[in-house]
Amino acid sequence: MNGTVSEEIERLLNENEIRRLLYTYCRAVDRCDETLLRSLYHEDALEQHGAYQGPVDGFCRYAMETMAWMESGSHQITNILIDFNGEVAA
């Protein structure tokens, strides 16, 4: 344990929230749910995602257009390791 019990609990809660965002992102993209996808970002967010780099509004359109031609999508996430440095998580 690297901190007090309350600091460790807060870290665990933060990790869980980040994991939930990752899982929800996968669900939104796989189901072509643009509303759900947009709900995961701040309005002024920038996305750097493969070939797309720019405002989140354009990314959401790009993701929906990319997934629309597929019969179904499936993301899998494994080995989630979240490191904290103050208020920043990576």
Secondary structure as the mmCIF struct_conf table of DSSP 4:
data_model
#
loop_
_struct_conf.conf_type_id
_struct_conf.id
_struct_conf.beg_label_comp_id
_struct_conf.beg_label_asym_id
_struct_conf.beg_label_seq_id
_struct_conf.end_label_comp_id
_struct_conf.end_label_asym_id
_struct_conf.end_label_seq_id
BEND BEND1 GLY A 3 GLY A 3
HELX_RH_AL_P HELX_RH_AL_P1 VAL A 5 ASP A 30
TURN_TY1_P TURN_TY1_P1 ARG A 31 CYS A 32
HELX_RH_AL_P HELX_RH_AL_P2 GLU A 34 ARG A 38
TURN_TY1_P TURN_TY1_P2 SER A 39 LEU A 40
BEND BEND2 TYR A 41 TYR A 41
TURN_TY1_P TURN_TY1_P3 GLU A 43 ASP A 44
STRN STRN1 LEU A 46 HIS A 49
TURN_TY1_P TURN_TY1_P4 GLY A 50 ALA A 51
STRN STRN2 TYR A 52 PRO A 55
HELX_RH_AL_P HELX_RH_AL_P3 VAL A 56 ALA A 68
TURN_TY1_P TURN_TY1_P5 TRP A 69 TRP A 69
BEND BEND3 MET A 70 GLU A 71
STRN STRN3 PHE A 84 ASN A 85
TURN_TY1_P TURN_TY1_P6 GLY A 86 GLU A 87
STRN STRN4 VAL A 88 ALA A 89
#
